[in-house]
Amino acid sequence: MTNSRQIAFTVLRDVHKGAYADVALDRVLQKTKLPDLDRRLVTELVYGSVRRQRTLDALIDQLATKKSHQQPQDLRSILQLGLYQLRYQERIPASAAVNTTVQLAKENGFSGLTGFVNGLLRQYIRLTDKSADPLDLPENPVERLGILHSFPDWIVQVWLEQLGIAETEKLCEWMNQTPTIDLRVNPLRTNLEEVEAALQSAGILVRRIPRLPQALRLISSTGPIQNLPGFKEGWWSVQDSSAQLVSYLLDPQPSEVVIDACAAPGGKTTHIAELMKDEGKIWACDRTSSRLRKLQENTQRLNLHSIEICTGDSRNLPQFYHAGDRVLLDAPCSGLGTLHRHADARWRQTPESVQELAILQTELVVHISNFVKPDGVIVYATCTLHPAENEGVISAFLANNPDWRIEPPQRDSPNWGYSTPQGWLKVWPHHQDMDGFFMVRLRKTNNSE
């Protein structure tokens, strides 16, 4: 168990030096042979400590008083690990959390401060034993929610303006959950019932997801995904439910030409091919060739033949002008709808980076609008919940392009239940229990008055 904490600390040290949490964790776990139980513990400690960083830092500052600002980052990471276990991991005994954290301090150059570490953690336990939360929260609702649920103030503000306090709090709570894993069954190779039976016979609990005909959610621990029944045979892909909605909104038909303008790593591209019965042509474009390799691997595993890869920036691909029956723009975005999956994303994005992304998204929509044939369709999608990247981009595009209109989903579409009065779709995670997403279907008309 101590070894698990040491590995988690090693990863946290890399994260605080600028590494992405998932990359740093994967790099360390690949070098270390750990039982599945210990791997899960390390993953939980790393992602949890990064996710709850603001709350844990506030606790450290309040409990340590004057000493808090003199702590080296490594010592603070050790304290974060200890407090994370005490505050959020009920299955870990308090004594084990304290003792392993003190040992961690001793083994990493802080032998002289083990009394300080022990005292701070035991002070937290004493205060919580008296049914008092040691976390002192301000009255300002933005700061209060930001400290309590560990988000930057600016993200809380963006959600408050759309949802109000009570709903924002529910969304914050949802975003701090451990993410679920959804599968999308490949109907060209198998069916939902067969995959369901194979997983259940392997002891994996699953449940179906309403309105999504190819979706199964894993509801028990699985071990490595690639070891599950049907992976090598191409029976299914990992794809969140809300991401599956995007291709249904596009509604591609066999024999059509479809252009996926920002395709990598390819989850939606392969779903489009499945919906088209692998008939027709799908151009999968992306400017990052390394990310397209993942798409190639999945195309081969799923035994799909209709996908052609094109490496390049979709703002500079004139060969596709007026070539597509349907175009998908799954735009690069801030990812504010998937913060539960990317533990450090909330600390990496800023209001400035969102504005830069909104400019890029606007440029991409304008360029790819040239890709469609007359009466063609575009679906614009993001996994963010920031209006500047969603409603703002689409409203500006429509204002400048009167020959385009929003086409709401049909009543018999899986998307129908998520449609708004404006005609676009917005998935709020705390309502639908899936990643946050925005998507809209646009049709080109010949009416340019």
C-alpha positions as CSV (number, residue, x, y, z in Angstrom):
1,M,0.0,0.0,0.0
2,T,2.9,2.4,0.8
3,N,4.3,1.6,-2.6
4,S,1.0,2.8,-4.2
5,R,1.3,6.1,-2.4
6,Q,4.9,6.5,-3.6
7,I,3.9,5.8,-7.2
8,A,1.0,8.3,-6.9
9,F,3.4,10.9,-5.4
10,T,5.9,10.3,-8.3
11,V,3.1,11.0,-10.8
12,L,1.9,14.1,-8.9
13,R,5.4,15.5,-9.0
14,D,5.5,15.2,-12.8
15,V,2.0,16.8,-13.1
16,H,3.2,19.8,-11.0
17,K,6.1,20.1,-13.3
18,G,3.7,20.5,-16.3
19,A,3.0,16.9,-17.4
20,Y,-0.6,16.0,-18.3
21,A,-2.0,13.8,-15.6
22,D,-3.2,10.9,-17.8
23,V,0.1,10.9,-19.7
24,A,2.2,11.0,-16.5
25,L,0.1,8.2,-14.9
26,D,0.2,5.9,-17.9
27,R,4.0,6.4,-18.3
28,V,4.6,5.4,-14.6
29,L,2.1,2.5,-14.6
30,Q,3.6,1.0,-17.8
31,K,7.0,0.7,-16.0
32,T,5.5,-0.8,-12.8
33,K,4.0,-4.2,-12.4
34,L,1.1,-3.6,-9.9
35,P,-1.9,-5.8,-9.1
36,D,-5.2,-4.4,-10.5
37,L,-6.3,-3.3,-7.1
38,D,-3.2,-1.2,-6.5
39,R,-3.4,0.2,-10.1
40,R,-6.9,1.4,-9.3
41,L,-5.8,2.9,-6.0
42,V,-2.9,4.8,-7.7
43,T,-5.2,6.1,-10.4
44,E,-7.8,7.2,-7.9
45,L,-5.2,9.0,-5.7
46,V,-3.6,10.8,-8.7
47,Y,-6.8,11.9,-10.4
48,G,-8.6,12.7,-7.2
49,S,-5.7,14.8,-5.8
50,V,-5.4,16.7,-9.0
51,R,-9.2,17.1,-9.4
52,R,-9.6,18.3,-5.8
53,Q,-6.5,20.4,-5.7
54,R,-8.1,23.7,-4.8
55,T,-10.1,22.3,-1.9
56,L,-7.1,20.4,-0.6
57,D,-4.9,23.5,-0.9
58,A,-7.5,25.6,1.0
59,L,-7.5,23.0,3.8
60,I,-3.7,23.0,4.0
61,D,-3.6,26.8,4.2
62,Q,-6.2,26.9,6.9
63,L,-4.8,24.0,9.0
64,A,-1.1,25.0,8.6
65,T,-1.6,28.8,9.1
66,K,1.7,30.6,8.8
67,K,3.7,27.6,7.6
68,S,1.6,26.9,4.5
69,H,3.3,29.4,2.2
70,Q,6.8,28.0,3.1
71,Q,6.1,24.5,1.9
72,P,7.9,23.1,-1.1
73,Q,5.6,21.8,-3.8
74,D,6.6,18.2,-3.0
75,L,5.6,18.5,0.6
76,R,2.3,20.1,-0.5
77,S,1.7,17.1,-2.8
78,I,2.3,14.7,0.0
79,L,-0.2,16.6,2.2
80,Q,-2.7,16.7,-0.7
81,L,-2.5,12.9,-0.9
82,G,-3.1,12.4,2.8
83,L,-6.0,14.9,3.0
84,Y,-7.6,13.4,-0.2
85,Q,-7.7,10.0,1.5
86,L,-9.1,11.4,4.7
87,R,-11.7,13.6,3.1
88,Y,-12.8,11.6,0.0
89,Q,-11.9,7.9,0.5
90,E,-14.1,6.4,3.1
91,R,-12.8,2.9,2.6
92,I,-9.3,3.8,3.6
93,P,-8.9,3.9,7.4
94,A,-7.8,7.3,8.8
95,S,-4.9,5.7,10.6
96,A,-3.6,4.1,7.4
97,A,-4.0,7.4,5.5
98,V,-2.0,9.3,8.2
99,N,0.7,6.6,8.7
100,T,1.4,6.1,5.0
101,T,1.5,9.9,4.4
102,V,4.0,10.4,7.3
103,Q,6.1,7.5,5.8
104,L,5.9,9.2,2.4
105,A,7.3,12.4,3.9
106,K,10.1,10.5,5.6
107,E,11.1,8.7,2.4
108,N,11.1,11.8,0.2
109,G,13.4,14.2,2.0
110,F,11.1,15.6,4.7
111,S,12.2,13.5,7.8
112,G,12.4,16.7,9.8
113,L,8.8,17.6,9.0
114,T,7.1,14.3,9.8
115,G,5.7,15.8,13.0
116,F,4.2,18.7,11.0
117,V,2.6,16.3,8.5
118,N,1.3,14.0,11.3
119,G,0.0,17.0,13.3
120,L,-1.8,18.6,10.3
121,L,-3.6,15.4,9.3
122,R,-4.6,14.5,12.9
123,Q,-5.9,18.1,13.4
124,Y,-8.1,17.5,10.4
125,I,-9.4,14.2,11.9
126,R,-10.1,15.9,15.3
127,L,-12.1,18.6,13.7
128,T,-14.2,16.2,11.6
129,D,-14.7,13.9,14.6
130,K,-16.5,16.9,16.2
131,S,-18.8,17.0,13.1
132,A,-17.3,20.2,11.9
133,D,-15.9,20.7,8.4
134,P,-12.5,22.3,8.8
135,L,-13.0,23.9,5.4
136,D,-13.7,27.6,6.0
137,L,-15.8,28.9,3.0
138,P,-16.5,32.5,1.9
139,E,-20.0,33.8,1.4
140,N,-19.5,34.8,-2.2
141,P,-21.2,32.0,-4.2
142,V,-18.6,31.8,-6.9
143,E,-15.7,31.4,-4.5
144,R,-17.7,29.2,-2.2
145,L,-18.5,26.7,-5.0
146,G,-15.0,27.0,-6.4
147,I,-13.3,26.1,-3.1
148,L,-15.8,23.5,-2.0
149,H,-15.9,21.6,-5.3
150,S,-12.4,22.6,-6.5
151,F,-13.0,24.6,-9.7
152,P,-11.5,27.9,-10.9
153,D,-13.8,30.8,-10.2
154,W,-14.2,31.6,-13.9
155,I,-15.6,28.2,-14.7
156,V,-18.1,28.4,-11.8
157,Q,-19.1,31.8,-13.1
158,V,-19.7,30.5,-16.6
159,W,-22.0,27.8,-15.3
160,L,-23.8,30.1,-12.8
161,E,-24.8,32.5,-15.5
162,Q,-26.5,29.6,-17.4
163,L,-27.8,27.5,-14.5
164,G,-28.1,29.4,-11.3
165,I,-26.6,28.3,-7.9
166,A,-28.4,25.0,-7.2
167,E,-28.0,23.6,-10.6
168,T,-24.3,24.7,-10.8
169,E,-23.6,22.9,-7.5
170,K,-25.2,19.7,-8.9
171,L,-23.0,20.0,-12.1
172,C,-19.9,20.6,-10.0
173,E,-20.6,17.5,-7.9
174,W,-21.2,15.4,-11.1
175,M,-17.9,16.6,-12.6
176,N,-16.0,15.3,-9.5
177,Q,-17.3,11.7,-9.9
178,T,-15.1,9.0,-11.3
179,P,-16.1,8.7,-15.0
180,T,-18.0,5.8,-16.4
181,I,-17.1,3.8,-19.5
182,D,-19.6,3.5,-22.3
183,L,-19.3,1.1,-25.3
184,R,-20.7,1.5,-28.8
185,V,-21.5,-1.8,-30.3
186,N,-20.5,-2.3,-34.0
187,P,-23.7,-3.5,-35.8
188,L,-21.6,-4.6,-38.8
189,R,-19.9,-7.3,-36.7
190,T,-22.4,-8.2,-33.9
191,N,-25.4,-6.9,-32.0
192,L,-26.2,-5.5,-28.6
193,E,-27.5,-8.8,-27.2
194,E,-24.4,-10.7,-28.1
195,V,-22.0,-8.2,-26.6
196,E,-24.2,-7.9,-23.5
197,A,-24.1,-11.7,-23.0
198,A,-20.3,-12.0,-23.6
199,L,-19.5,-9.3,-21.1
200,Q,-21.9,-10.7,-18.5
201,S,-20.5,-14.2,-18.9
202,A,-17.1,-12.7,-18.1
203,G,-18.5,-11.2,-14.9
204,I,-18.8,-7.6,-16.3
205,L,-22.0,-5.9,-15.3
206,V,-23.5,-3.6,-18.0
207,R,-26.7,-1.7,-18.6
208,R,-28.4,-0.3,-21.7
209,I,-28.8,3.4,-22.2
210,P,-32.2,4.7,-23.2
211,R,-32.6,6.0,-26.8
212,L,-29.1,4.9,-27.8
213,P,-29.5,1.7,-29.8
214,Q,-25.7,0.8,-29.8
215,A,-24.8,1.8,-26.3
216,L,-23.8,-0.2,-23.2
217,R,-22.5,1.2,-20.0
218,L,-20.0,-0.8,-17.9
219,I,-21.1,-0.7,-14.2
220,S,-18.4,-2.8,-12.7
221,S,-14.6,-2.8,-12.6
222,T,-13.2,-4.3,-15.8
223,G,-9.4,-4.3,-15.8
224,P,-7.7,-3.3,-19.1
225,I,-10.3,-2.5,-21.7
226,Q,-8.4,-4.4,-24.5
227,N,-8.8,-7.6,-22.5
228,L,-12.6,-7.5,-22.5
229,P,-14.5,-10.0,-24.8
230,G,-15.0,-8.7,-28.3
231,F,-12.4,-6.0,-28.3
232,K,-9.9,-7.7,-30.6
233,E,-12.8,-9.0,-32.8
234,G,-14.0,-5.4,-33.4
235,W,-17.4,-5.9,-31.7
236,W,-17.3,-2.5,-30.0
237,S,-15.5,0.8,-29.4
238,V,-15.3,2.9,-26.2
239,Q,-17.3,6.0,-26.8
240,D,-19.4,8.1,-24.3
241,S,-23.1,8.2,-24.9
242,S,-23.2,11.9,-25.7
243,A,-20.5,11.5,-28.3
244,Q,-22.6,8.8,-29.9
245,L,-25.5,11.3,-30.3
246,V,-23.3,13.4,-32.7
247,S,-23.3,10.9,-35.5
248,Y,-27.0,10.2,-35.1
249,L,-27.6,13.9,-35.6
250,L,-25.4,13.9,-38.7
251,D,-27.6,10.9,-39.9
252,P,-25.2,9.7,-42.7
253,Q,-26.7,7.5,-45.4
254,P,-25.1,4.6,-47.4
255,S,-23.3,5.7,-50.6
256,E,-22.9,9.3,-49.5
257,V,-19.7,11.3,-49.2
258,V,-19.0,12.4,-45.7
259,I,-16.2,14.7,-44.5
260,D,-15.1,14.5,-40.9
261,A,-13.1,17.8,-40.6
262,C,-11.4,17.2,-37.2
263,A,-11.5,13.4,-37.1
264,A,-8.8,12.2,-34.7
265,P,-8.8,10.0,-32.7
266,G,-11.8,8.7,-34.7
267,G,-14.6,7.7,-32.5
268,K,-17.2,9.6,-34.4
269,T,-15.6,8.7,-37.8
270,T,-15.9,5.0,-37.2
271,H,-19.5,5.5,-35.9
272,I,-20.4,7.3,-39.1
273,A,-19.0,4.3,-41.1
274,E,-21.1,1.9,-39.1
275,L,-24.3,4.0,-39.6
276,M,-23.5,4.0,-43.4
277,K,-23.1,0.2,-43.4
278,D,-19.5,0.9,-44.5
279,E,-20.8,2.0,-47.9
280,G,-19.8,5.3,-49.5
281,K,-16.8,7.4,-48.7
282,I,-15.7,9.1,-45.4
283,W,-12.8,11.5,-45.5
284,A,-11.2,11.7,-42.1
285,C,-9.2,14.9,-41.9
286,D,-6.9,16.0,-39.1
287,R,-3.8,18.1,-39.0
288,T,-2.0,15.8,-36.4
289,S,-0.7,12.7,-38.1
290,S,0.2,11.0,-34.7
291,R,-3.5,11.3,-33.6
292,L,-4.7,9.8,-36.9
293,R,-2.7,6.6,-36.2
294,K,-5.2,5.8,-33.5
295,L,-8.0,6.2,-36.1
296,Q,-6.1,3.8,-38.5
297,E,-5.8,1.2,-35.7
298,N,-9.5,1.4,-34.8
299,T,-10.5,1.3,-38.5
300,Q,-8.6,-2.0,-38.9
301,R,-9.8,-3.5,-35.7
302,L,-13.5,-2.7,-36.6
303,N,-12.9,-4.0,-40.1
304,L,-14.1,-0.8,-41.8
305,H,-13.2,0.0,-45.5
306,S,-15.0,3.3,-46.3
307,I,-12.7,5.6,-44.4
308,E,-9.9,7.5,-46.2
309,I,-7.4,9.5,-44.1
310,C,-6.3,13.0,-45.1
311,T,-3.6,14.8,-43.0
312,G,-4.1,18.5,-43.1
313,D,-5.7,21.6,-41.5
314,S,-9.4,21.8,-42.6
315,R,-9.0,25.6,-43.1
316,N,-6.7,24.7,-46.0
317,L,-8.2,21.8,-47.9
318,P,-9.8,23.3,-51.1
319,Q,-10.0,19.9,-52.7
320,F,-13.1,19.2,-50.6
321,Y,-15.0,22.3,-51.7
322,H,-18.6,21.3,-52.6
323,A,-17.6,17.6,-52.3
324,G,-19.6,16.4,-49.2
325,D,-23.2,15.4,-48.7
326,R,-22.6,15.8,-45.0
327,V,-19.8,17.3,-43.0
328,L,-19.0,16.8,-39.3
329,L,-17.0,19.5,-37.5
330,D,-16.2,18.1,-34.0
331,A,-14.4,21.2,-33.2
332,P,-11.3,21.6,-30.9
333,C,-12.7,23.0,-27.7
334,S,-12.0,23.7,-24.0
335,G,-13.5,20.4,-22.9
336,L,-15.6,21.9,-20.1
337,G,-18.1,19.1,-20.6
338,T,-15.6,16.4,-19.9
339,L,-13.7,17.7,-16.8
340,H,-14.4,14.5,-14.9
341,R,-12.4,12.6,-17.5
342,H,-9.4,15.0,-17.6
343,A,-8.5,15.7,-14.0
344,D,-6.1,18.6,-14.8
345,A,-8.1,20.3,-17.6
346,R,-9.9,22.6,-15.2
347,W,-6.5,24.1,-14.2
348,R,-5.1,24.2,-17.8
349,Q,-7.9,26.2,-19.5
350,T,-8.3,29.9,-19.0
351,P,-10.8,32.6,-20.2
352,E,-8.1,33.6,-22.7
353,S,-7.7,30.1,-24.1
354,V,-11.5,29.8,-24.5
355,Q,-11.5,33.1,-26.5
356,E,-8.7,31.7,-28.7
357,L,-10.6,28.5,-29.3
358,A,-13.8,30.4,-30.2
359,I,-11.8,32.3,-32.9
360,L,-10.5,29.0,-34.2
361,Q,-13.9,27.4,-34.1
362,T,-15.4,30.3,-36.0
363,E,-12.7,30.1,-38.7
364,L,-13.3,26.3,-39.0
365,V,-17.1,26.7,-39.5
366,V,-16.6,29.3,-42.2
367,H,-14.1,27.2,-44.1
368,I,-15.9,23.8,-43.8
369,S,-19.2,25.4,-44.9
370,N,-17.6,25.4,-48.4
371,F,-17.2,21.6,-48.2
372,V,-20.9,20.8,-48.7
373,K,-22.9,20.3,-51.8
374,P,-26.0,22.4,-52.4
375,D,-28.6,21.3,-49.8
376,G,-25.8,19.7,-47.8
377,V,-25.6,19.3,-44.0
378,I,-23.1,20.3,-41.4
379,V,-23.1,19.1,-37.8
380,Y,-21.1,21.3,-35.4
381,A,-20.2,19.7,-32.1
382,T,-18.1,20.4,-29.0
383,C,-17.6,18.7,-25.7
384,T,-17.7,22.1,-23.8
385,L,-20.4,23.9,-21.9
386,H,-19.1,27.5,-22.6
387,P,-21.6,29.6,-24.7
388,A,-18.7,31.5,-26.4
389,E,-17.7,28.2,-28.1
390,N,-21.2,27.0,-28.8
391,E,-24.2,29.3,-29.1
392,G,-21.9,32.3,-29.8
393,V,-20.1,30.6,-32.7
394,I,-23.3,29.3,-34.3
395,S,-25.2,32.5,-33.9
396,A,-22.4,34.6,-35.5
397,F,-22.1,32.1,-38.4
398,L,-25.9,32.2,-39.1
399,A,-26.0,36.0,-38.9
400,N,-23.2,36.2,-41.5
401,N,-24.5,33.4,-43.7
402,P,-28.3,33.7,-44.4
403,D,-28.2,30.7,-46.8
404,W,-27.8,28.4,-43.8
405,R,-30.5,27.4,-41.2
406,I,-30.7,25.2,-38.1
407,E,-32.4,21.8,-38.7
408,P,-33.7,20.4,-35.5
409,P,-33.7,16.6,-35.0
410,Q,-36.7,14.5,-36.0
411,R,-39.0,13.0,-33.4
412,D,-37.8,9.5,-34.2
413,S,-34.1,10.4,-33.7
414,P,-32.1,9.4,-30.6
415,N,-31.4,13.1,-30.3
416,W,-35.0,14.3,-30.0
417,G,-35.0,14.4,-26.2
418,Y,-32.0,16.7,-26.0
419,S,-33.2,19.4,-28.4
420,T,-33.7,23.0,-27.2
421,P,-36.3,25.6,-28.5
422,Q,-33.5,27.1,-30.6
423,G,-33.0,23.7,-32.4
424,W,-29.6,22.9,-31.1
425,L,-28.8,20.2,-28.6
426,K,-27.2,20.7,-25.2
427,V,-26.4,17.8,-22.9
428,W,-26.0,18.8,-19.3
429,P,-24.2,16.0,-17.5
430,H,-26.0,16.3,-14.2
431,H,-29.4,15.9,-16.0
432,Q,-28.5,13.2,-18.6
433,D,-25.7,11.4,-16.8
434,M,-23.3,11.6,-19.7
435,D,-20.5,13.9,-20.9
436,G,-21.5,17.6,-21.5
437,F,-21.9,18.3,-25.2
438,F,-23.3,20.9,-27.6
439,M,-24.3,20.0,-31.1
440,V,-26.3,21.6,-33.9
441,R,-27.3,20.5,-37.4
442,L,-27.1,23.1,-40.1
443,R,-28.5,22.8,-43.7
444,K,-27.5,24.9,-46.6
445,T,-30.3,26.3,-48.6
446,N,-30.3,28.1,-52.0
447,N,-32.1,31.1,-50.3
448,S,-29.5,33.9,-49.9
449,E,-31.8,36.9,-49.8
